[in-house]
Amino acid sequence: MTGNKELFSNVEEKDLQMHIKMGDNGRYSATDIGIVTFQRESSSPLILKYFIYVLGSKKNLVSIALLEDHGYDMIFSKGNSFLCHIASR
């Protein structure tokens, strides 16, 4: 999910009737859903479908479990995180 509508390459306005409670105790409305593409430094872009637009959110949040379900591993090392597609190892 993201609060930056400019990240969407395709967005569908929907009344999701969903509210997200964040760690800052804020409640945010999820209003739209679409496709977001993240450019990676040393690999092909990461295209995520069914990404949720959350009005007022200041962060981009991606579920690690969802990435793992799609064949990716997350590696955390020395303050950095790395996304690796299992088939490319």
C-alpha positions as CSV (number, residue, x, y, z in Angstrom):
1,M,0.0,0.0,0.0
2,T,1.1,3.6,-0.6
3,G,-0.1,7.1,-0.2
4,N,1.6,8.2,-3.4
5,K,-0.9,8.0,-6.2
6,E,1.9,9.0,-8.7
7,L,3.4,5.5,-8.3
8,F,0.4,3.8,-10.0
9,S,0.6,3.0,-13.7
10,N,-3.0,1.8,-13.6
11,V,-5.5,2.7,-10.9
12,E,-9.1,1.8,-10.4
13,E,-11.2,3.9,-8.1
14,K,-13.2,1.7,-5.7
15,D,-15.0,2.2,-2.5
16,L,-13.0,-0.5,-0.6
17,Q,-14.7,0.5,2.7
18,M,-11.4,-0.5,4.4
19,H,-9.6,1.5,7.1
20,I,-5.9,0.9,7.9
21,K,-4.6,1.5,11.4
22,M,-0.9,2.4,11.4
23,G,1.7,2.3,14.2
24,D,1.2,6.1,14.7
25,N,-2.4,5.2,15.8
26,G,-3.7,7.0,12.7
27,R,-6.6,5.5,10.7
28,Y,-6.4,5.8,7.0
29,S,-8.9,5.1,4.2
30,A,-8.1,2.7,1.4
31,T,-9.8,4.2,-1.6
32,D,-8.2,2.8,-4.8
33,I,-6.4,-0.2,-6.1
34,G,-4.1,-0.7,-9.0
35,I,-0.6,-1.6,-10.4
36,V,2.6,-0.2,-9.0
37,T,6.1,-0.6,-10.5
38,F,9.2,-0.2,-8.4
39,Q,12.5,0.3,-10.3
40,R,15.3,-1.8,-8.8
41,E,19.0,-0.9,-9.0
42,S,20.4,-4.1,-10.5
43,S,17.4,-6.0,-11.7
44,S,14.2,-5.7,-13.8
45,P,11.4,-3.6,-12.3
46,L,9.1,-5.2,-9.6
47,I,5.5,-5.0,-10.8
48,L,2.9,-5.4,-8.0
49,K,-0.8,-5.8,-8.9
50,Y,-3.6,-5.1,-6.5
51,F,-1.6,-2.4,-4.7
52,I,-3.8,-0.3,-2.4
53,Y,-3.9,3.5,-2.4
54,V,-4.2,4.7,1.3
55,L,-5.2,8.3,1.5
56,G,-2.7,10.1,3.8
57,S,-0.2,7.3,4.2
58,K,3.4,8.6,4.1
59,K,5.0,5.2,3.6
60,N,5.1,2.5,0.9
61,L,4.5,-0.8,2.5
62,V,4.9,-4.2,0.8
63,S,4.1,-7.5,2.5
64,I,7.1,-9.7,2.8
65,A,4.8,-12.8,2.9
66,L,3.2,-11.7,-0.4
67,L,6.6,-11.3,-2.0
68,E,7.6,-14.8,-0.8
69,D,4.4,-16.2,-2.2
70,H,5.5,-14.8,-5.6
71,G,8.9,-16.4,-5.5
72,Y,11.0,-13.8,-3.9
73,D,13.3,-13.8,-0.8
74,M,14.0,-10.8,1.3
75,I,17.5,-10.7,2.7
76,F,18.4,-8.3,5.6
77,S,22.0,-7.5,6.2
78,K,23.9,-4.7,7.9
79,G,21.0,-2.2,7.8
80,N,20.1,-3.0,4.1
81,S,17.4,-5.1,2.5
82,F,17.8,-7.1,-0.7
83,L,15.0,-8.6,-2.8
84,C,16.0,-11.7,-4.7
85,H,13.9,-13.8,-7.1
86,I,14.4,-17.5,-6.1
87,A,14.7,-18.6,-9.8
88,S,17.6,-16.2,-10.4
89,R,19.9,-17.7,-7.8
